[in-house]
Amino acid sequence: MMNKNQEKLAFYFDVEIKKRELFSRLTVAALLAERGHHVFIGRFININSLKKIIPKATIVKKSVRFKNITIVNDLKNSGYKIVNMEEEGVLVGSENEYIGVDMPPEAVKLPDKHLLWGERQADYLTNIYPELRDKFLKVGNPRLYLWKNRYFGFYDILADDIKKEFGEFVLMASNFAYYTNSRHVKEMIATTGFLEKSENIKIYEENFKRVEFLFKEFVKAAKEISLKGIKVVFRPHPSESISKIQEYFSGYDNIVVRSDHDVATWILASKAVIHNCCTTGLEAAFMKKNTIAYTPNSVSQYKLNKVDKIAKVALNVDELLEGILTPAVFHPSMMNLDGYLIDKISLDDIVNALESVQTKSFFDLRSVEISNNRYKFNKFFYTSIRKFKDCFIFDKVKKQERSSVRAKFPYTSASELEDYLSFVYECGLLKQPITCVPVERNSFYIYCNNRNSD
């Protein structure tokens, strides 16, 4: 058991979407734990709950947007430091939207460091905010490290199970929440302040029309492909409603709408991956899977559309079918997205960058650890109350939105994290075993076993 009142560097990693960033952040968190630091990972929790766990820490957030300003200021005023290890910043509609939504002036100054996907983002931010140049670090994102190594084989067994269940199929990645979950997306964008300018409202309206067109074309293409005898797995984005998208494919037995498991398992199990300006396409290309950007009428969702050019491109369904049936093609010189992606990732550089933000704290595990039995009871109680409340929600759209939010980070056990940590330890990515214990709902403390008495 961890000795009482050990003062060490402390970190808390926020996770928004479990299937997107949990394991990449957990990998970095484990490397920090190996170095003997206090390390936590889990869902965003309010400041009062955080104080009960760790009185001071470096909070590693996935973004720092306009809506986060009050929260981040409260954290900083309470002795916490902030690092923005951005998750969304690799594929952006335009540099103007990147600044307006992800890096507005009121928010960008608050973190101690920004760990950025690429050099272009860092250079652009430095030009706009020269006084903050030391905050912008060109270290890349750990997700890319896992993509390039195919998660070290962690998903291979599950991918084989999916192949046995579905046989040969193509994966179509939907990232069209702008249209399919328009109310939620518009509310989210509005909280950034981006829509306060008339010129940005025009950008939003143009984006909406473009995404509506692309979604309908993807639906049409999925149906045509399925009628050719090719099974299609249509995967919604975490912000999209599965039940709503299933309605579009009623009567098409050869099309399956699924969003369970990490998308990596579906990529590995698929014959080909079809996308349009989607991170899933980027992930598939780095995993060396047959990747096709479907750009009907040469339309890409984003103006900055380099990701649609790193592998095959199809302009119509005939070209799409040809792409599915022919070997993979990649363009290595374009894989760095013209500087928006650092494709040579060093996990040590990321860990060192986080260590440079010095936040020390005392911590006593015995005061906050939750036993497995208590954690299971808490899960039962929490989910039961949630289901009861759902009985009184009659708005179908509201129900879909609540379901989408919950799907981002469903109730998670410590054993799920330990299974991954044990696997990458056996692969040699970690040099020492790591233990994981719950300290809150979907929040965990991880530590290195042989450092218990440090």
C-alpha positions as CSV (number, residue, x, y, z in Angstrom):
1,M,0.0,0.0,0.0
2,M,1.2,3.5,-0.8
3,N,2.8,5.2,2.2
4,K,1.0,8.2,3.6
5,N,2.0,11.8,2.8
6,Q,4.5,11.2,0.0
7,E,5.1,14.4,-1.9
8,K,5.7,13.9,-5.6
9,L,4.9,15.4,-8.9
10,A,1.1,14.8,-9.5
11,F,-0.9,14.4,-12.7
12,Y,-4.6,13.9,-13.5
13,F,-5.4,13.0,-17.1
14,D,-8.9,14.0,-18.2
15,V,-10.6,11.6,-20.7
16,E,-13.6,12.7,-22.6
17,I,-14.2,9.8,-25.1
18,K,-13.0,6.4,-23.8
19,K,-12.8,4.7,-27.2
20,R,-10.8,7.5,-28.6
21,E,-8.1,8.6,-26.1
22,L,-8.2,6.4,-23.0
23,F,-5.4,4.0,-23.9
24,S,-3.1,6.6,-25.5
25,R,-3.4,8.8,-22.4
26,L,-3.1,5.8,-20.1
27,T,0.2,4.9,-21.9
28,V,1.7,8.3,-21.1
29,A,0.2,8.1,-17.6
30,A,1.9,4.7,-17.0
31,L,5.2,6.0,-18.1
32,L,4.9,8.9,-15.6
33,A,4.0,6.4,-12.9
34,E,7.1,4.4,-13.8
35,R,9.1,7.5,-12.9
36,G,7.5,7.5,-9.5
37,H,4.9,10.2,-9.7
38,H,1.4,10.4,-8.4
39,V,-0.8,9.7,-11.5
40,F,-4.6,9.6,-12.0
41,I,-6.7,9.1,-15.1
42,G,-10.4,9.3,-15.7
43,R,-13.4,11.3,-16.5
44,F,-13.5,15.0,-15.9
45,I,-14.6,15.6,-12.2
46,N,-15.5,18.8,-10.5
47,I,-13.0,20.7,-8.4
48,N,-14.5,19.7,-5.1
49,S,-14.2,16.0,-6.0
50,L,-10.7,16.5,-7.3
51,K,-9.6,18.2,-4.1
52,K,-10.7,15.2,-2.1
53,I,-8.5,13.0,-4.2
54,I,-5.4,15.1,-4.7
55,P,-5.0,18.7,-3.4
56,K,-2.7,19.8,-6.2
57,A,-1.8,18.4,-9.6
58,T,-1.1,19.1,-13.2
59,I,-4.4,18.5,-15.0
60,V,-3.9,17.2,-18.5
61,K,-6.9,18.2,-20.5
62,K,-8.0,17.2,-24.0
63,S,-8.8,20.8,-24.9
64,V,-9.2,24.3,-23.4
65,R,-12.1,26.0,-25.1
66,F,-14.1,29.1,-24.3
67,K,-16.6,27.0,-22.2
68,N,-13.8,25.8,-20.0
69,I,-12.5,29.2,-18.9
70,T,-14.4,29.3,-15.6
71,I,-13.4,25.7,-14.7
72,V,-9.8,26.2,-15.6
73,N,-9.6,29.5,-13.7
74,D,-11.0,27.8,-10.6
75,L,-8.5,25.0,-10.9
76,K,-5.6,27.4,-11.3
77,N,-6.8,29.6,-8.4
78,S,-6.9,26.4,-6.2
79,G,-3.2,25.5,-7.0
80,Y,-3.6,23.2,-10.0
81,K,-1.7,23.7,-13.2
82,I,-3.1,22.9,-16.7
83,V,-1.6,21.2,-19.7
84,N,-3.6,21.0,-22.9
85,M,-2.7,17.7,-24.7
86,E,-5.1,18.4,-27.5
87,E,-7.2,15.6,-29.1
88,E,-9.1,17.4,-31.8
89,G,-6.5,19.7,-33.2
90,V,-5.1,17.5,-36.0
91,L,-8.0,17.7,-38.5
92,V,-9.6,21.2,-38.6
93,G,-11.9,22.9,-41.0
94,S,-9.6,25.9,-41.4
95,E,-7.0,27.8,-39.3
96,N,-9.7,30.4,-38.5
97,E,-12.0,27.7,-37.1
98,Y,-9.1,26.1,-35.2
99,I,-8.4,29.4,-33.4
100,G,-12.1,30.4,-33.0
101,V,-13.2,27.0,-31.5
102,D,-10.1,25.3,-30.1
103,M,-7.7,28.2,-29.2
104,P,-9.6,31.4,-28.5
105,P,-7.5,34.2,-26.9
106,E,-9.4,34.1,-23.6
107,A,-8.6,30.4,-23.2
108,V,-5.3,29.8,-24.9
109,K,-3.3,31.8,-22.3
110,L,-4.6,29.7,-19.3
111,P,-2.7,26.4,-19.7
112,D,1.0,26.2,-18.8
113,K,1.7,24.2,-21.9
114,H,-0.1,23.1,-25.1
115,L,1.1,19.7,-26.5
116,L,0.2,20.0,-30.2
117,W,-0.3,17.5,-33.0
118,G,1.9,19.3,-35.5
119,E,4.4,22.0,-36.3
120,R,1.9,24.0,-38.4
121,Q,-0.4,24.5,-35.4
122,A,2.5,25.6,-33.2
123,D,3.8,28.1,-35.9
124,Y,0.3,29.5,-36.5
125,L,-0.4,29.9,-32.8
126,T,3.0,31.5,-32.3
127,N,2.3,34.1,-35.0
128,I,-1.0,35.0,-33.4
129,Y,0.1,34.8,-29.8
130,P,3.9,35.6,-29.9
131,E,4.0,36.3,-26.1
132,L,2.9,32.7,-25.5
133,R,5.4,31.0,-27.8
134,D,7.0,29.0,-24.9
135,K,3.7,27.4,-24.2
136,F,3.4,25.7,-27.6
137,L,5.2,22.4,-27.8
138,K,5.7,20.4,-31.0
139,V,5.6,16.9,-29.6
140,G,2.7,15.2,-31.3
141,N,0.0,13.0,-29.9
142,P,0.5,9.5,-28.3
143,R,-2.4,8.1,-30.3
144,L,-0.3,8.2,-33.4
145,Y,2.4,6.1,-31.6
146,L,-0.2,3.4,-30.9
147,W,-1.6,3.5,-34.4
148,K,1.8,3.0,-36.0
149,N,2.3,0.0,-33.7
150,R,-1.2,-1.4,-34.2
151,Y,-1.7,-1.1,-30.4
152,F,1.1,-3.8,-30.1
153,G,-1.4,-6.5,-30.9
154,F,-3.7,-5.7,-28.0
155,Y,-6.8,-5.7,-30.2
156,D,-5.9,-8.7,-32.5
157,I,-8.0,-11.3,-30.7
158,L,-11.1,-9.1,-30.6
159,A,-10.5,-8.2,-34.3
160,D,-10.4,-11.9,-35.1
161,D,-13.7,-12.4,-33.2
162,I,-15.3,-9.6,-35.3
163,K,-14.1,-11.2,-38.5
164,K,-15.6,-14.5,-37.4
165,E,-18.9,-12.8,-36.6
166,F,-19.2,-10.6,-39.8
167,G,-16.9,-12.2,-42.3
168,E,-15.5,-9.8,-44.9
169,F,-16.7,-6.2,-44.6
170,V,-15.8,-2.6,-45.3
171,L,-15.9,0.0,-42.5
172,M,-17.5,3.3,-43.3
173,A,-16.6,6.0,-40.8
174,S,-19.3,8.6,-40.1
175,N,-18.2,11.9,-38.7
176,F,-21.2,13.9,-39.7
177,A,-22.6,15.0,-36.3
178,Y,-22.8,18.6,-37.7
179,Y,-25.9,17.3,-39.5
180,T,-26.9,14.1,-37.7
181,N,-26.7,15.7,-34.2
182,S,-27.1,19.3,-35.3
183,R,-28.7,20.7,-32.2
184,H,-26.0,19.4,-29.9
185,V,-23.2,20.5,-32.2
186,K,-24.6,24.0,-32.7
187,E,-24.9,24.4,-28.9
188,M,-21.4,23.2,-28.4
189,I,-20.0,25.6,-31.0
190,A,-22.1,28.4,-29.5
191,T,-20.4,27.9,-26.1
192,T,-17.1,28.7,-27.8
193,G,-18.3,32.1,-28.8
194,F,-17.4,31.3,-32.4
195,L,-21.0,32.1,-33.6
196,E,-21.0,35.6,-32.2
197,K,-19.5,37.0,-35.4
198,S,-21.7,37.2,-38.5
199,E,-19.0,35.9,-40.8
200,N,-18.6,32.8,-38.6
201,I,-22.4,32.1,-38.8
202,K,-22.0,32.0,-42.6
203,I,-19.1,29.5,-42.2
204,Y,-21.3,27.4,-39.9
205,E,-24.2,27.4,-42.4
206,E,-21.8,26.4,-45.2
207,N,-20.3,23.6,-43.1
208,F,-23.8,22.3,-42.3
209,K,-24.8,22.1,-45.9
210,R,-21.6,20.4,-46.9
211,V,-21.9,17.9,-44.1
212,E,-25.5,17.2,-44.9
213,F,-24.5,16.5,-48.5
214,L,-21.7,14.2,-47.5
215,F,-23.8,12.2,-45.0
216,K,-26.5,11.6,-47.5
217,E,-23.9,10.5,-50.1
218,F,-22.3,8.2,-47.6
219,V,-25.7,6.6,-46.9
220,K,-26.4,6.2,-50.6
221,A,-23.0,4.7,-51.2
222,A,-23.3,2.3,-48.3
223,K,-26.6,1.0,-49.8
224,E,-25.2,0.6,-53.3
225,I,-22.1,-1.2,-52.0
226,S,-24.3,-3.5,-49.9
227,L,-26.4,-4.4,-52.9
228,K,-23.2,-5.5,-54.7
229,G,-22.9,-8.2,-52.0
230,I,-20.3,-6.4,-49.9
231,K,-21.1,-6.2,-46.2
232,V,-20.9,-2.7,-44.7
233,V,-20.3,-1.7,-41.1
234,F,-21.4,1.9,-40.7
235,R,-19.7,3.3,-37.6
236,P,-21.2,6.5,-36.1
237,H,-19.0,9.1,-34.5
238,P,-19.3,9.3,-30.6
239,S,-21.3,12.4,-31.0
240,E,-23.9,10.7,-33.3
241,S,-26.9,8.7,-32.3
242,I,-26.8,5.0,-33.3
243,S,-30.5,4.6,-33.3
244,K,-31.1,7.6,-35.5
245,I,-28.5,6.4,-38.1
246,Q,-30.0,2.9,-38.0
247,E,-33.2,4.4,-39.3
248,Y,-31.5,5.3,-42.6
249,F,-30.7,1.6,-43.3
250,S,-34.0,0.0,-42.4
251,G,-34.4,-3.0,-44.7
252,Y,-30.8,-3.3,-45.7
253,D,-29.6,-6.6,-44.1
254,N,-26.1,-6.2,-45.4
255,I,-25.5,-3.0,-43.5
256,V,-24.7,-3.0,-39.8
257,V,-24.5,0.1,-37.6
258,R,-22.1,-0.5,-34.7
259,S,-20.1,1.8,-32.5
260,D,-19.0,-0.6,-29.7
261,H,-15.3,-1.2,-29.0
262,D,-12.4,1.0,-30.0
263,V,-12.5,1.8,-33.7
264,A,-9.0,0.1,-34.0
265,T,-10.7,-3.3,-33.7
266,W,-13.0,-2.6,-36.6
267,I,-10.2,-1.1,-38.7
268,L,-8.0,-4.2,-38.1
269,A,-10.9,-6.6,-38.9
270,S,-12.0,-4.8,-42.1
271,K,-11.2,-5.3,-45.7
272,A,-11.1,-1.5,-46.3
273,V,-11.9,1.7,-44.5
274,I,-13.9,4.5,-46.1
275,H,-13.9,8.0,-44.7
276,N,-14.0,11.8,-45.5
277,C,-11.7,14.0,-43.5
278,C,-11.9,11.6,-40.5
279,T,-9.4,10.6,-37.9
280,T,-10.4,7.0,-38.5
281,G,-9.0,7.3,-42.0
282,L,-5.8,8.7,-40.6
283,E,-5.6,5.8,-38.1
284,A,-6.3,3.2,-40.8
285,A,-3.6,4.6,-43.0
286,F,-1.0,4.4,-40.3
287,M,-2.1,0.9,-39.5
288,K,-1.5,0.1,-43.2
289,K,-5.1,-0.9,-43.9
290,N,-6.7,-0.3,-47.3
291,T,-7.9,3.3,-46.8
292,I,-10.2,5.2,-49.2
293,A,-11.3,8.8,-49.0
294,Y,-14.7,9.1,-50.5
295,T,-15.1,12.6,-51.9
296,P,-18.3,12.7,-54.0
297,N,-18.2,15.6,-56.5
298,S,-14.7,16.3,-55.1
299,V,-16.2,17.5,-51.8
300,S,-14.2,17.2,-48.6
301,Q,-15.7,18.1,-45.2
302,Y,-12.7,20.4,-44.4
303,K,-10.9,23.0,-46.3
304,L,-7.7,21.6,-44.9
305,N,-8.2,18.2,-46.4
306,K,-4.7,16.7,-46.7
307,V,-6.0,13.6,-44.8
308,D,-8.1,12.8,-47.9
309,K,-5.0,12.5,-50.0
310,I,-2.7,10.2,-48.0
311,A,-4.2,7.1,-49.6
312,K,-6.8,6.3,-52.3
313,V,-9.4,8.8,-53.3
314,A,-12.8,7.8,-54.8
315,L,-15.1,10.4,-56.4
316,N,-18.0,8.1,-57.1
317,V,-19.4,4.6,-56.1
318,D,-17.7,2.9,-59.1
319,E,-14.3,4.2,-58.0
320,L,-15.2,3.3,-54.4
321,L,-15.9,-0.3,-55.4
322,E,-12.6,-0.5,-57.4
323,G,-10.8,0.9,-54.3
324,I,-12.3,-1.8,-52.1
325,L,-11.3,-4.6,-54.4
326,T,-7.7,-3.5,-55.1
327,P,-4.6,-3.5,-52.9
328,A,-3.9,-0.6,-50.5
329,V,-2.0,2.5,-51.8
330,F,-0.3,5.1,-49.6
331,H,1.5,8.4,-50.2
332,P,4.3,8.5,-47.6
333,S,5.3,12.1,-48.4
334,M,1.8,13.3,-47.5
335,M,1.4,11.4,-44.2
336,N,2.5,14.3,-42.1
337,L,-0.5,16.3,-43.5
338,D,1.7,19.1,-44.7
339,G,3.1,19.8,-41.2
340,Y,-0.2,19.4,-39.3
341,L,0.9,16.0,-38.0
342,I,4.2,15.1,-36.4
343,D,4.6,11.5,-37.6
344,K,7.8,10.7,-35.7
345,I,6.5,10.4,-32.2
346,S,8.7,10.1,-29.1
347,L,6.8,9.2,-25.9
348,D,9.8,10.3,-23.9
349,D,9.4,13.8,-25.4
350,I,5.7,13.9,-24.3
351,V,6.5,12.6,-20.8
352,N,9.4,15.1,-20.4
353,A,7.1,17.9,-21.5
354,L,4.6,17.0,-18.9
355,E,7.3,16.7,-16.2
356,S,8.4,20.2,-17.0
357,V,5.2,21.5,-15.4
358,Q,6.1,21.0,-11.8
359,T,3.2,20.4,-9.5
360,K,4.0,18.5,-6.3
361,S,1.4,17.2,-3.9
362,F,1.0,14.9,-0.9
363,F,-1.2,11.9,-1.4
364,D,-2.6,9.1,0.8
365,L,-4.1,6.2,-1.3
366,R,-5.8,4.7,1.8
367,S,-8.0,7.7,2.3
368,V,-9.6,7.5,-1.2
369,E,-9.2,4.0,-2.6
370,I,-12.6,2.2,-3.4
371,S,-12.8,-1.5,-3.0
372,N,-13.9,-3.6,-6.0
373,N,-17.1,-4.6,-4.2
374,R,-18.0,-1.0,-3.4
375,Y,-17.2,0.1,-6.9
376,K,-19.5,-2.6,-8.3
377,F,-22.3,-1.5,-5.9
378,N,-21.8,2.2,-6.9
379,K,-22.1,1.2,-10.5
380,F,-25.4,-0.6,-9.9
381,F,-26.7,2.3,-7.9
382,Y,-25.7,4.9,-10.4
383,T,-27.0,3.2,-13.4
384,S,-30.3,2.3,-11.7
385,I,-30.9,6.0,-10.8
386,R,-30.0,7.0,-14.3
387,K,-32.5,4.6,-15.8
388,F,-35.2,5.8,-13.4
389,K,-34.6,9.4,-14.5
390,D,-34.8,8.4,-18.1
391,C,-38.4,7.2,-17.6
392,F,-39.4,10.8,-17.3
393,I,-37.8,12.1,-20.5
394,F,-40.2,12.0,-23.4
395,D,-38.3,14.1,-25.9
396,K,-36.8,11.6,-28.4
397,V,-34.0,13.9,-29.5
398,K,-33.1,14.6,-25.8
399,K,-33.0,10.9,-25.1
400,Q,-30.6,10.4,-28.1
401,E,-28.4,13.2,-26.9
402,R,-28.2,11.8,-23.4
403,S,-27.4,8.4,-24.8
404,S,-24.6,9.8,-27.0
405,V,-23.1,11.7,-24.0
406,R,-23.1,8.5,-21.9
407,A,-21.5,6.4,-24.6
408,K,-18.5,8.7,-24.6
409,F,-17.3,7.2,-21.2
410,P,-19.4,4.3,-20.0
411,Y,-18.8,2.8,-16.5
412,T,-15.3,1.4,-16.6
413,S,-13.5,-1.0,-14.2
414,A,-9.9,-0.9,-13.0
415,S,-9.4,-4.4,-14.5
416,E,-10.0,-3.0,-18.0
417,L,-7.1,-0.6,-17.5
418,E,-4.9,-3.3,-15.9
419,D,-5.5,-5.7,-18.8
420,Y,-4.1,-3.1,-21.2
421,L,-1.3,-2.1,-18.9
422,S,-0.3,-5.8,-18.3
423,F,-0.3,-6.4,-22.1
424,V,2.0,-3.5,-23.0
425,Y,4.2,-4.4,-20.1
426,E,4.6,-7.9,-21.6
427,C,5.3,-6.3,-25.0
428,G,8.2,-4.2,-23.4
429,L,6.6,-0.8,-23.8
430,L,6.5,-0.5,-20.0
431,K,9.5,-1.7,-18.0
432,Q,7.6,-2.3,-14.7
433,P,4.2,-3.6,-13.8
434,I,1.5,-1.0,-13.1
435,T,-1.4,-1.3,-10.6
436,C,-4.7,0.5,-11.1
437,V,-7.2,1.2,-8.3
438,P,-10.5,3.2,-8.5
439,V,-10.8,6.4,-6.5
440,E,-14.0,7.8,-8.0
441,R,-16.5,6.8,-10.6
442,N,-14.4,6.3,-13.8
443,S,-11.4,7.8,-12.1
444,F,-8.3,5.7,-11.2
445,Y,-5.0,6.0,-9.5
446,I,-2.1,4.1,-11.2
447,Y,1.2,3.4,-9.6
448,C,4.3,1.3,-10.0
449,N,4.4,-1.7,-7.7
450,N,8.1,-1.6,-6.9
451,R,7.8,2.1,-5.8
452,N,5.5,1.5,-2.9
453,S,8.1,2.2,-0.3
454,D,9.9,5.0,-2.1
